[in-house]
Amino acid sequence: MTNEASGAAPVGADQGDGAFLDLHVQREALERRLVLVQQQQQFGTNADAIARAGSEERETLLDLDRVLTLIRAAEYRRRPGARRW
C-alpha cells in the first residue's frame, strides 16, 4: 500500500526502499525538465532564451545521468546475493 497523496514509500517499506523510490521521483522530475527545455529550444523565438535552454539541457542531462547511475547501483544492491564492496 502506498500513500499516493504524499508520495510516501509503501507502508512497511524500509528506509532503503524510500531512498530508492526517491531516486525514481528525481528521475521523473529531471525527465520532465529535459522535455521542457528541449521544447523551449525547438519552439523558442528568442535567441538568448534558446541558448539558455541549451545550457539547461546539458545540465539536466548531467543530472539525469547521475541519478540513473545511482538507480542502477541501487537496483544491483537490491538483488539477492549482491556483492558489497
PDB file of N, CA, C and O in Angstrom:
ATOM      1  N   MET A   1       0.846  -1.170   0.000  1.00  0.00           N
ATOM      2  CA  MET A   1       0.000   0.000   0.000  1.00  0.00           C
ATOM      3  C   MET A   1       0.894   1.236   0.000  1.00  0.00           C
ATOM      4  O   MET A   1       1.878   1.295   0.737  1.00  0.00           O
ATOM      5  N   THR A   2       0.551   2.220  -0.825  1.00  0.00           N
ATOM      6  CA  THR A   2       1.317   3.457  -0.857  1.00  0.00           C
ATOM      7  C   THR A   2       0.452   4.609  -0.400  1.00  0.00           C
ATOM      8  O   THR A   2      -0.776   4.558  -0.467  1.00  0.00           O
ATOM      9  N   ASN A   3       1.103   5.626   0.056  1.00  0.00           N
ATOM     10  CA  ASN A   3       0.418   6.860   0.391  1.00  0.00           C
ATOM     11  C   ASN A   3       0.593   7.778  -0.801  1.00  0.00           C
ATOM     12  O   ASN A   3       1.509   8.599  -0.828  1.00  0.00           O
ATOM     13  N   GLU A   4      -0.288   7.645  -1.795  1.00  0.00           N
ATOM     14  CA  GLU A   4      -0.155   8.349  -3.066  1.00  0.00           C
ATOM     15  C   GLU A   4      -0.196   9.860  -2.904  1.00  0.00           C
ATOM     16  O   GLU A   4       0.527  10.570  -3.603  1.00  0.00           O
ATOM     17  N   ALA A   5      -1.016  10.363  -2.009  1.00  0.00           N
ATOM     18  CA  ALA A   5      -1.168  11.807  -1.864  1.00  0.00           C
ATOM     19  C   ALA A   5       0.120  12.464  -1.405  1.00  0.00           C
ATOM     20  O   ALA A   5       0.452  13.559  -1.858  1.00  0.00           O
ATOM     21  N   SER A   6       0.845  11.814  -0.521  1.00  0.00           N
ATOM     22  CA  SER A   6       2.063  12.424  -0.001  1.00  0.00           C
ATOM     23  C   SER A   6       3.307  11.966  -0.742  1.00  0.00           C
ATOM     24  O   SER A   6       4.390  12.511  -0.526  1.00  0.00           O
ATOM     25  N   GLY A   7       3.168  10.965  -1.618  1.00  0.00           N
ATOM     26  CA  GLY A   7       4.323  10.437  -2.316  1.00  0.00           C
ATOM     27  C   GLY A   7       5.203   9.596  -1.420  1.00  0.00           C
ATOM     28  O   GLY A   7       6.357   9.330  -1.755  1.00  0.00           O
ATOM     29  N   ALA A   8       4.677   9.174  -0.290  1.00  0.00           N
ATOM     30  CA  ALA A   8       5.463   8.411   0.677  1.00  0.00           C
ATOM     31  C   ALA A   8       5.705   6.996   0.171  1.00  0.00           C
ATOM     32  O   ALA A   8       5.013   6.510  -0.724  1.00  0.00           O
ATOM     33  N   ALA A   9       6.685   6.359   0.752  1.00  0.00           N
ATOM     34  CA  ALA A   9       7.027   4.983   0.407  1.00  0.00           C
ATOM     35  C   ALA A   9       5.896   4.057   0.842  1.00  0.00           C
ATOM     36  O   ALA A   9       5.094   4.412   1.705  1.00  0.00           O
ATOM     37  N   PRO A  10       5.833   2.879   0.248  1.00  0.00           N
ATOM     38  CA  PRO A  10       4.806   1.925   0.654  1.00  0.00           C
ATOM     39  C   PRO A  10       4.891   1.619   2.146  1.00  0.00           C
ATOM     40  O   PRO A  10       5.975   1.602   2.727  1.00  0.00           O
ATOM     41  N   VAL A  11       3.738   1.379   2.752  1.00  0.00           N
ATOM     42  CA  VAL A  11       3.685   1.043   4.170  1.00  0.00           C
ATOM     43  C   VAL A  11       4.466  -0.248   4.378  1.00  0.00           C
ATOM     44  O   VAL A  11       4.270  -1.216   3.643  1.00  0.00           O
ATOM     45  N   GLY A  12       5.343  -0.271   5.364  1.00  0.00           N
ATOM     46  CA  GLY A  12       6.143  -1.446   5.644  1.00  0.00           C
ATOM     47  C   GLY A  12       7.469  -1.465   4.888  1.00  0.00           C
ATOM     48  O   GLY A  12       8.282  -2.366   5.096  1.00  0.00           O
ATOM     49  N   ALA A  13       7.696  -0.495   4.022  1.00  0.00           N
ATOM     50  CA  ALA A  13       8.948  -0.449   3.274  1.00  0.00           C
ATOM     51  C   ALA A  13      10.046   0.080   4.185  1.00  0.00           C
ATOM     52  O   ALA A  13       9.805   0.949   5.023  1.00  0.00           O
ATOM     53  N   ASP A  14      11.253  -0.449   4.016  1.00  0.00           N
ATOM     54  CA  ASP A  14      12.348   0.040   4.850  1.00  0.00           C
ATOM     55  C   ASP A  14      12.901   1.336   4.268  1.00  0.00           C
ATOM     56  O   ASP A  14      12.474   1.787   3.205  1.00  0.00           O
ATOM     57  N   GLN A  15      13.847   1.920   4.974  1.00  0.00           N
ATOM     58  CA  GLN A  15      14.394   3.205   4.565  1.00  0.00           C
ATOM     59  C   GLN A  15      15.115   3.103   3.224  1.00  0.00           C
ATOM     60  O   GLN A  15      15.124   4.066   2.458  1.00  0.00           O
ATOM     61  N   GLY A  16      15.722   1.948   2.928  1.00  0.00           N
ATOM     62  CA  GLY A  16      16.373   1.754   1.639  1.00  0.00           C
ATOM     63  C   GLY A  16      15.385   1.848   0.495  1.00  0.00           C
ATOM     64  O   GLY A  16      15.704   2.380  -0.568  1.00  0.00           O
ATOM     65  N   ASP A  17      14.178   1.328   0.715  1.00  0.00           N
ATOM     66  CA  ASP A  17      13.139   1.440  -0.308  1.00  0.00           C
ATOM     67  C   ASP A  17      12.742   2.893  -0.516  1.00  0.00           C
ATOM     68  O   ASP A  17      12.503   3.316  -1.647  1.00  0.00           O
ATOM     69  N   GLY A  18      12.673   3.646   0.549  1.00  0.00           N
ATOM     70  CA  GLY A  18      12.326   5.066   0.442  1.00  0.00           C
ATOM     71  C   GLY A  18      13.352   5.824  -0.377  1.00  0.00           C
ATOM     72  O   GLY A  18      12.995   6.663  -1.204  1.00  0.00           O
ATOM     73  N   ALA A  19      14.626   5.532  -0.151  1.00  0.00           N
ATOM     74  CA  ALA A  19      15.689   6.192  -0.910  1.00  0.00           C
ATOM     75  C   ALA A  19      15.620   5.777  -2.375  1.00  0.00           C
ATOM     76  O   ALA A  19      15.837   6.593  -3.271  1.00  0.00           O
ATOM     77  N   PHE A  20      15.320   4.514  -2.611  1.00  0.00           N
ATOM     78  CA  PHE A  20      15.208   4.007  -3.976  1.00  0.00           C
ATOM     79  C   PHE A  20      14.049   4.692  -4.710  1.00  0.00           C
ATOM     80  O   PHE A  20      14.188   5.110  -5.859  1.00  0.00           O
ATOM     81  N   LEU A  21      12.916   4.796  -4.030  1.00  0.00           N
ATOM     82  CA  LEU A  21      11.765   5.462  -4.637  1.00  0.00           C
ATOM     83  C   LEU A  21      12.027   6.943  -4.856  1.00  0.00           C
ATOM     84  O   LEU A  21      11.566   7.518  -5.842  1.00  0.00           O
ATOM     85  N   ASP A  22      12.766   7.562  -3.943  1.00  0.00           N
ATOM     86  CA  ASP A  22      13.119   8.975  -4.102  1.00  0.00           C
ATOM     87  C   ASP A  22      13.971   9.187  -5.349  1.00  0.00           C
ATOM     88  O   ASP A  22      13.814  10.193  -6.040  1.00  0.00           O
ATOM     89  N   LEU A  23      14.864   8.258  -5.642  1.00  0.00           N
ATOM     90  CA  LEU A  23      15.667   8.366  -6.859  1.00  0.00           C
ATOM     91  C   LEU A  23      14.771   8.349  -8.098  1.00  0.00           C
ATOM     92  O   LEU A  23      15.030   9.068  -9.062  1.00  0.00           O
ATOM     93  N   HIS A  24      13.734   7.540  -8.074  1.00  0.00           N
ATOM     94  CA  HIS A  24      12.818   7.491  -9.214  1.00  0.00           C
ATOM     95  C   HIS A  24      11.990   8.776  -9.322  1.00  0.00           C
ATOM     96  O   HIS A  24      11.648   9.202 -10.425  1.00  0.00           O
ATOM     97  N   VAL A  25      11.672   9.383  -8.197  1.00  0.00           N
ATOM     98  CA  VAL A  25      10.974  10.672  -8.214  1.00  0.00           C
ATOM     99  C   VAL A  25      11.887  11.725  -8.839  1.00  0.00           C
ATOM    100  O   VAL A  25      11.445  12.532  -9.657  1.00  0.00           O
ATOM    101  N   GLN A  26      13.167  11.712  -8.448  1.00  0.00           N
ATOM    102  CA  GLN A  26      14.134  12.648  -9.028  1.00  0.00           C
ATOM    103  C   GLN A  26      14.289  12.419 -10.532  1.00  0.00           C
ATOM    104  O   GLN A  26      14.364  13.372 -11.308  1.00  0.00           O
ATOM    105  N   ARG A  27      14.336  11.147 -10.935  1.00  0.00           N
ATOM    106  CA  ARG A  27      14.461  10.815 -12.351  1.00  0.00           C
ATOM    107  C   ARG A  27      13.291  11.374 -13.144  1.00  0.00           C
ATOM    108  O   ARG A  27      13.474  11.973 -14.204  1.00  0.00           O
ATOM    109  N   GLU A  28      12.092  11.172 -12.621  1.00  0.00           N
ATOM    110  CA  GLU A  28      10.905  11.648 -13.324  1.00  0.00           C
ATOM    111  C   GLU A  28      10.923  13.170 -13.463  1.00  0.00           C
ATOM    112  O   GLU A  28      10.602  13.701 -14.527  1.00  0.00           O
ATOM    113  N   ALA A  29      11.294  13.868 -12.400  1.00  0.00           N
ATOM    114  CA  ALA A  29      11.356  15.334 -12.445  1.00  0.00           C
ATOM    115  C   ALA A  29      12.388  15.802 -13.470  1.00  0.00           C
ATOM    116  O   ALA A  29      12.141  16.753 -14.213  1.00  0.00           O
ATOM    117  N   LEU A  30      13.536  15.141 -13.511  1.00  0.00           N
ATOM    118  CA  LEU A  30      14.572  15.513 -14.469  1.00  0.00           C
ATOM    119  C   LEU A  30      14.129  15.229 -15.901  1.00  0.00           C
ATOM    120  O   LEU A  30      14.421  16.014 -16.803  1.00  0.00           O
ATOM    121  N   GLU A  31      13.436  14.127 -16.120  1.00  0.00           N
ATOM    122  CA  GLU A  31      12.950  13.811 -17.456  1.00  0.00           C
ATOM    123  C   GLU A  31      11.934  14.847 -17.918  1.00  0.00           C
ATOM    124  O   GLU A  31      11.925  15.229 -19.088  1.00  0.00           O
ATOM    125  N   ARG A  32      11.078  15.301 -17.008  1.00  0.00           N
ATOM    126  CA  ARG A  32      10.106  16.348 -17.359  1.00  0.00           C
ATOM    127  C   ARG A  32      10.815  17.660 -17.667  1.00  0.00           C
ATOM    128  O   ARG A  32      10.461  18.358 -18.617  1.00  0.00           O
ATOM    129  N   ARG A  33      11.813  17.989 -16.861  1.00  0.00           N
ATOM    130  CA  ARG A  33      12.582  19.218 -17.097  1.00  0.00           C
ATOM    131  C   ARG A  33      13.296  19.144 -18.442  1.00  0.00           C
ATOM    132  O   ARG A  33      13.361  20.136 -19.168  1.00  0.00           O
ATOM    133  N   LEU A  34      13.825  17.983 -18.770  1.00  0.00           N
ATOM    134  CA  LEU A  34      14.516  17.802 -20.040  1.00  0.00           C
ATOM    135  C   LEU A  34      13.576  18.031 -21.217  1.00  0.00           C
ATOM    136  O   LEU A  34      13.939  18.705 -22.182  1.00  0.00           O
ATOM    137  N   VAL A  35      12.380  17.479 -21.143  1.00  0.00           N
ATOM    138  CA  VAL A  35      11.394  17.681 -22.217  1.00  0.00           C
ATOM    139  C   VAL A  35      11.072  19.168 -22.351  1.00  0.00           C
ATOM    140  O   VAL A  35      10.980  19.684 -23.465  1.00  0.00           O
ATOM    141  N   LEU A  36      10.902  19.853 -21.233  1.00  0.00           N
ATOM    142  CA  LEU A  36      10.572  21.275 -21.259  1.00  0.00           C
ATOM    143  C   LEU A  36      11.669  22.092 -21.935  1.00  0.00           C
ATOM    144  O   LEU A  36      11.377  22.907 -22.810  1.00  0.00           O
ATOM    145  N   VAL A  37      12.914  21.889 -21.548  1.00  0.00           N
ATOM    146  CA  VAL A  37      13.988  22.695 -22.147  1.00  0.00           C
ATOM    147  C   VAL A  37      14.195  22.331 -23.618  1.00  0.00           C
ATOM    148  O   VAL A  37      14.571  23.190 -24.416  1.00  0.00           O
ATOM    149  N   GLN A  38      13.958  21.082 -23.983  1.00  0.00           N
ATOM    150  CA  GLN A  38      14.061  20.702 -25.393  1.00  0.00           C
ATOM    151  C   GLN A  38      12.962  21.386 -26.203  1.00  0.00           C
ATOM    152  O   GLN A  38      13.200  21.806 -27.336  1.00  0.00           O
ATOM    153  N   GLN A  39      11.771  21.502 -25.639  1.00  0.00           N
ATOM    154  CA  GLN A  39      10.694  22.207 -26.323  1.00  0.00           C
ATOM    155  C   GLN A  39      10.985  23.699 -26.413  1.00  0.00           C
ATOM    156  O   GLN A  39      10.661  24.338 -27.414  1.00  0.00           O
ATOM    157  N   GLN A  40      11.587  24.250 -25.382  1.00  0.00           N
ATOM    158  CA  GLN A  40      11.962  25.663 -25.416  1.00  0.00           C
ATOM    159  C   GLN A  40      12.977  25.915 -26.523  1.00  0.00           C
ATOM    160  O   GLN A  40      12.927  26.944 -27.197  1.00  0.00           O
ATOM    161  N   GLN A  41      13.898  24.975 -26.710  1.00  0.00           N
ATOM    162  CA  GLN A  41      14.866  25.115 -27.787  1.00  0.00           C
ATOM    163  C   GLN A  41      14.186  25.013 -29.154  1.00  0.00           C
ATOM    164  O   GLN A  41      14.477  25.787 -30.066  1.00  0.00           O
ATOM    165  N   GLN A  42      13.291  24.057 -29.277  1.00  0.00           N
ATOM    166  CA  GLN A  42      12.658  23.791 -30.561  1.00  0.00           C
ATOM    167  C   GLN A  42      11.684  24.887 -30.969  1.00  0.00           C
ATOM    168  O   GLN A  42      11.624  25.264 -32.139  1.00  0.00           O
ATOM    169  N   PHE A  43      10.921  25.399 -30.010  1.00  0.00           N
ATOM    170  CA  PHE A  43       9.859  26.333 -30.349  1.00  0.00           C
ATOM    171  C   PHE A  43      10.130  27.760 -29.899  1.00  0.00           C
ATOM    172  O   PHE A  43       9.290  28.636 -30.105  1.00  0.00           O
ATOM    173  N   GLY A  44      11.277  28.010 -29.294  1.00  0.00           N
ATOM    174  CA  GLY A  44      11.595  29.349 -28.818  1.00  0.00           C
ATOM    175  C   GLY A  44      11.803  30.325 -29.965  1.00  0.00           C
ATOM    176  O   GLY A  44      12.190  29.938 -31.068  1.00  0.00           O
ATOM    177  N   THR A  45      11.543  31.589 -29.688  1.00  0.00           N
ATOM    178  CA  THR A  45      11.718  32.626 -30.705  1.00  0.00           C
ATOM    179  C   THR A  45      12.835  33.599 -30.333  1.00  0.00           C
ATOM    180  O   THR A  45      13.311  34.348 -31.186  1.00  0.00           O
ATOM    181  N   ASN A  46      13.248  33.594 -29.097  1.00  0.00           N
ATOM    182  CA  ASN A  46      14.295  34.489 -28.615  1.00  0.00           C
ATOM    183  C   ASN A  46      15.616  33.720 -28.591  1.00  0.00           C
ATOM    184  O   ASN A  46      15.712  32.667 -27.960  1.00  0.00           O
ATOM    185  N   ALA A  47      16.627  34.241 -29.272  1.00  0.00           N
ATOM    186  CA  ALA A  47      17.918  33.551 -29.375  1.00  0.00           C
ATOM    187  C   ALA A  47      18.568  33.353 -28.001  1.00  0.00           C
ATOM    188  O   ALA A  47      19.181  32.316 -27.749  1.00  0.00           O
ATOM    189  N   ASP A  48      18.435  34.335 -27.123  1.00  0.00           N
ATOM    190  CA  ASP A  48      19.025  34.202 -25.782  1.00  0.00           C
ATOM    191  C   ASP A  48      18.327  33.102 -24.979  1.00  0.00           C
ATOM    192  O   ASP A  48      18.984  32.323 -24.288  1.00  0.00           O
ATOM    193  N   ALA A  49      17.006  33.041 -25.070  1.00  0.00           N
ATOM    194  CA  ALA A  49      16.248  32.012 -24.354  1.00  0.00           C
ATOM    195  C   ALA A  49      16.584  30.627 -24.898  1.00  0.00           C
ATOM    196  O   ALA A  49      16.670  29.664 -24.135  1.00  0.00           O
ATOM    197  N   ILE A  50      16.772  30.523 -26.195  1.00  0.00           N
ATOM    198  CA  ILE A  50      17.134  29.242 -26.806  1.00  0.00           C
ATOM    199  C   ILE A  50      18.524  28.807 -26.331  1.00  0.00           C
ATOM    200  O   ILE A  50      18.745  27.629 -26.051  1.00  0.00           O
ATOM    201  N   ALA A  51      19.453  29.756 -26.241  1.00  0.00           N
ATOM    202  CA  ALA A  51      20.809  29.444 -25.766  1.00  0.00           C
ATOM    203  C   ALA A  51      20.765  29.001 -24.298  1.00  0.00           C
ATOM    204  O   ALA A  51      21.451  28.054 -23.915  1.00  0.00           O
ATOM    205  N   ARG A  52      19.951  29.691 -23.472  1.00  0.00           N
ATOM    206  CA  ARG A  52      19.813  29.302 -22.060  1.00  0.00           C
ATOM    207  C   ARG A  52      19.209  27.900 -21.948  1.00  0.00           C
ATOM    208  O   ARG A  52      19.621  27.101 -21.108  1.00  0.00           O
ATOM    209  N   ALA A  53      18.237  27.619 -22.800  1.00  0.00           N
ATOM    210  CA  ALA A  53      17.613  26.292 -22.783  1.00  0.00           C
ATOM    211  C   ALA A  53      18.635  25.220 -23.163  1.00  0.00           C
ATOM    212  O   ALA A  53      18.608  24.121 -22.608  1.00  0.00           O
ATOM    213  N   GLY A  54      19.532  25.523 -24.099  1.00  0.00           N
ATOM    214  CA  GLY A  54      20.580  24.574 -24.468  1.00  0.00           C
ATOM    215  C   GLY A  54      21.512  24.297 -23.299  1.00  0.00           C
ATOM    216  O   GLY A  54      21.916  23.158 -23.065  1.00  0.00           O
ATOM    217  N   SER A  55      21.848  25.358 -22.569  1.00  0.00           N
ATOM    218  CA  SER A  55      22.700  25.199 -21.389  1.00  0.00           C
ATOM    219  C   SER A  55      21.986  24.384 -20.316  1.00  0.00           C
ATOM    220  O   SER A  55      22.588  23.511 -19.690  1.00  0.00           O
ATOM    221  N   GLU A  56      20.695  24.670 -20.104  1.00  0.00           N
ATOM    222  CA  GLU A  56      19.906  23.919 -19.126  1.00  0.00           C
ATOM    223  C   GLU A  56      19.782  22.457 -19.539  1.00  0.00           C
ATOM    224  O   GLU A  56      19.781  21.564 -18.692  1.00  0.00           O
ATOM    225  N   GLU A  57      19.679  22.220 -20.844  1.00  0.00           N
ATOM    226  CA  GLU A  57      19.587  20.838 -21.323  1.00  0.00           C
ATOM    227  C   GLU A  57      20.852  20.059 -20.956  1.00  0.00           C
ATOM    228  O   GLU A  57      20.770  18.927 -20.478  1.00  0.00           O
ATOM    229  N   ARG A  58      22.011  20.661 -21.180  1.00  0.00           N
ATOM    230  CA  ARG A  58      23.268  19.985 -20.834  1.00  0.00           C
ATOM    231  C   ARG A  58      23.350  19.696 -19.335  1.00  0.00           C
ATOM    232  O   ARG A  58      23.747  18.601 -18.936  1.00  0.00           O
ATOM    233  N   GLU A  59      22.977  20.672 -18.505  1.00  0.00           N
ATOM    234  CA  GLU A  59      22.995  20.474 -17.057  1.00  0.00           C
ATOM    235  C   GLU A  59      22.018  19.378 -16.637  1.00  0.00           C
ATOM    236  O   GLU A  59      22.327  18.548 -15.783  1.00  0.00           O
ATOM    237  N   THR A  60      20.851  19.390 -17.244  1.00  0.00           N
ATOM    238  CA  THR A  60      19.823  18.396 -16.912  1.00  0.00           C
ATOM    239  C   THR A  60      20.280  17.000 -17.316  1.00  0.00           C
ATOM    240  O   THR A  60      20.056  16.036 -16.584  1.00  0.00           O
ATOM    241  N   LEU A  61      20.915  16.887 -18.472  1.00  0.00           N
ATOM    242  CA  LEU A  61      21.415  15.583 -18.909  1.00  0.00           C
ATOM    243  C   LEU A  61      22.472  15.053 -17.945  1.00  0.00           C
ATOM    244  O   LEU A  61      22.501  13.858 -17.649  1.00  0.00           O
ATOM    245  N   LEU A  62      23.334  15.930 -17.460  1.00  0.00           N
ATOM    246  CA  LEU A  62      24.344  15.510 -16.483  1.00  0.00           C
ATOM    247  C   LEU A  62      23.683  15.032 -15.186  1.00  0.00           C
ATOM    248  O   LEU A  62      24.069  14.009 -14.620  1.00  0.00           O
ATOM    249  N   ASP A  63      22.679  15.791 -14.724  1.00  0.00           N
ATOM    250  CA  ASP A  63      21.968  15.395 -13.500  1.00  0.00           C
ATOM    251  C   ASP A  63      21.226  14.078 -13.704  1.00  0.00           C
ATOM    252  O   ASP A  63      21.217  13.219 -12.822  1.00  0.00           O
ATOM    253  N   LEU A  64      20.604  13.924 -14.872  1.00  0.00           N
ATOM    254  CA  LEU A  64      19.870  12.698 -15.167  1.00  0.00           C
ATOM    255  C   LEU A  64      20.818  11.506 -15.223  1.00  0.00           C
ATOM    256  O   LEU A  64      20.483  10.428 -14.732  1.00  0.00           O
ATOM    257  N   ASP A  65      21.983  11.685 -15.809  1.00  0.00           N
ATOM    258  CA  ASP A  65      22.973  10.603 -15.863  1.00  0.00           C
ATOM    259  C   ASP A  65      23.400  10.201 -14.453  1.00  0.00           C
ATOM    260  O   ASP A  65      23.548   9.015 -14.160  1.00  0.00           O
ATOM    261  N   ARG A  66      23.596  11.183 -13.588  1.00  0.00           N
ATOM    262  CA  ARG A  66      23.991  10.904 -12.200  1.00  0.00           C
ATOM    263  C   ARG A  66      22.908  10.100 -11.488  1.00  0.00           C
ATOM    264  O   ARG A  66      23.205   9.108 -10.822  1.00  0.00           O
ATOM    265  N   VAL A  67      21.654  10.523 -11.628  1.00  0.00           N
ATOM    266  CA  VAL A  67      20.551   9.838 -10.953  1.00  0.00           C
ATOM    267  C   VAL A  67      20.365   8.430 -11.514  1.00  0.00           C
ATOM    268  O   VAL A  67      20.128   7.492 -10.753  1.00  0.00           O
ATOM    269  N   LEU A  68      20.469   8.272 -12.826  1.00  0.00           N
ATOM    270  CA  LEU A  68      20.323   6.942 -13.421  1.00  0.00           C
ATOM    271  C   LEU A  68      21.436   6.004 -12.964  1.00  0.00           C
ATOM    272  O   LEU A  68      21.206   4.810 -12.773  1.00  0.00           O
ATOM    273  N   THR A  69      22.629   6.538 -12.792  1.00  0.00           N
ATOM    274  CA  THR A  69      23.736   5.725 -12.280  1.00  0.00           C
ATOM    275  C   THR A  69      23.440   5.277 -10.848  1.00  0.00           C
ATOM    276  O   THR A  69      23.690   4.125 -10.493  1.00  0.00           O
ATOM    277  N   LEU A  70      22.912   6.180 -10.032  1.00  0.00           N
ATOM    278  CA  LEU A  70      22.545   5.822  -8.662  1.00  0.00           C
ATOM    279  C   LEU A  70      21.429   4.785  -8.641  1.00  0.00           C
ATOM    280  O   LEU A  70      21.429   3.892  -7.793  1.00  0.00           O
ATOM    281  N   ILE A  71      20.482   4.896  -9.563  1.00  0.00           N
ATOM    282  CA  ILE A  71      19.398   3.919  -9.641  1.00  0.00           C
ATOM    283  C   ILE A  71      19.945   2.552 -10.014  1.00  0.00           C
ATOM    284  O   ILE A  71      19.570   1.545  -9.413  1.00  0.00           O
ATOM    285  N   ARG A  72      20.836   2.511 -11.007  1.00  0.00           N
ATOM    286  CA  ARG A  72      21.425   1.225 -11.406  1.00  0.00           C
ATOM    287  C   ARG A  72      22.174   0.595 -10.236  1.00  0.00           C
ATOM    288  O   ARG A  72      22.071  -0.611 -10.011  1.00  0.00           O
ATOM    289  N   ALA A  73      22.924   1.399  -9.495  1.00  0.00           N
ATOM    290  CA  ALA A  73      23.655   0.874  -8.336  1.00  0.00           C
ATOM    291  C   ALA A  73      22.691   0.368  -7.268  1.00  0.00           C
ATOM    292  O   ALA A  73      22.918  -0.685  -6.672  1.00  0.00           O
ATOM    293  N   ALA A  74      21.621   1.114  -7.025  1.00  0.00           N
ATOM    294  CA  ALA A  74      20.641   0.699  -6.021  1.00  0.00           C
ATOM    295  C   ALA A  74      19.930  -0.580  -6.455  1.00  0.00           C
ATOM    296  O   ALA A  74      19.658  -1.451  -5.628  1.00  0.00           O
ATOM    297  N   GLU A  75      19.629  -0.695  -7.747  1.00  0.00           N
ATOM    298  CA  GLU A  75      18.991  -1.917  -8.243  1.00  0.00           C
ATOM    299  C   GLU A  75      19.915  -3.113  -8.058  1.00  0.00           C
ATOM    300  O   GLU A  75      19.460  -4.200  -7.700  1.00  0.00           O
ATOM    301  N   TYR A  76      21.194  -2.924  -8.296  1.00  0.00           N
ATOM    302  CA  TYR A  76      22.145  -4.018  -8.102  1.00  0.00           C
ATOM    303  C   TYR A  76      22.184  -4.439  -6.633  1.00  0.00           C
ATOM    304  O   TYR A  76      22.152  -5.629  -6.319  1.00  0.00           O
ATOM    305  N   ARG A  77      22.252  -3.449  -5.737  1.00  0.00           N
ATOM    306  CA  ARG A  77      22.320  -3.758  -4.301  1.00  0.00           C
ATOM    307  C   ARG A  77      21.068  -4.464  -3.805  1.00  0.00           C
ATOM    308  O   ARG A  77      21.129  -5.194  -2.816  1.00  0.00           O
ATOM    309  N   ARG A  78      19.941  -4.266  -4.462  1.00  0.00           N
ATOM    310  CA  ARG A  78      18.683  -4.873  -4.043  1.00  0.00           C
ATOM    311  C   ARG A  78      18.581  -6.333  -4.471  1.00  0.00           C
ATOM    312  O   ARG A  78      17.716  -7.055  -3.973  1.00  0.00           O
ATOM    313  N   ARG A  79      19.438  -6.781  -5.376  1.00  0.00           N
ATOM    314  CA  ARG A  79      19.377  -8.164  -5.850  1.00  0.00           C
ATOM    315  C   ARG A  79      19.895  -9.110  -4.772  1.00  0.00           C
ATOM    316  O   ARG A  79      20.822  -8.768  -4.037  1.00  0.00           O
ATOM    317  N   PRO A  80      19.303 -10.290  -4.677  1.00  0.00           N
ATOM    318  CA  PRO A  80      19.803 -11.285  -3.710  1.00  0.00           C
ATOM    319  C   PRO A  80      21.227 -11.680  -4.054  1.00  0.00           C
ATOM    320  O   PRO A  80      21.548 -11.906  -5.221  1.00  0.00           O
ATOM    321  N   GLY A  81      22.069 -11.763  -3.057  1.00  0.00           N
ATOM    322  CA  GLY A  81      23.454 -12.180  -3.253  1.00  0.00           C
ATOM    323  C   GLY A  81      24.361 -11.120  -3.854  1.00  0.00           C
ATOM    324  O   GLY A  81      25.474 -11.426  -4.282  1.00  0.00           O
ATOM    325  N   ALA A  82      23.888  -9.856  -3.892  1.00  0.00           N
ATOM    326  CA  ALA A  82      24.719  -8.796  -4.451  1.00  0.00           C
ATOM    327  C   ALA A  82      25.956  -8.596  -3.586  1.00  0.00           C
ATOM    328  O   ALA A  82      25.884  -8.614  -2.357  1.00  0.00           O
ATOM    329  N   ARG A  83      27.087  -8.407  -4.246  1.00  0.00           N
ATOM    330  CA  ARG A  83      28.341  -8.186  -3.507  1.00  0.00           C
ATOM    331  C   ARG A  83      28.336  -6.801  -2.894  1.00  0.00           C
ATOM    332  O   ARG A  83      27.851  -5.840  -3.491  1.00  0.00           O
ATOM    333  N   ARG A  84      28.873  -6.715  -1.717  1.00  0.00           N
ATOM    334  CA  ARG A  84      29.063  -5.427  -1.043  1.00  0.00           C
ATOM    335  C   ARG A  84      30.516  -5.058  -1.153  1.00  0.00           C
ATOM    336  O   ARG A  84      31.377  -5.814  -0.701  1.00  0.00           O
ATOM    337  N   TRP A  85      30.802  -3.980  -1.707  1.00  0.00           N
ATOM    338  CA  TRP A  85      32.193  -3.586  -1.892  1.00  0.00           C
ATOM    339  C   TRP A  85      32.719  -3.023  -0.605  1.00  0.00           C
ATOM    340  O   TRP A  85      33.881  -2.625  -0.535  1.00  0.00           O
TER     341      TRP A  85
END
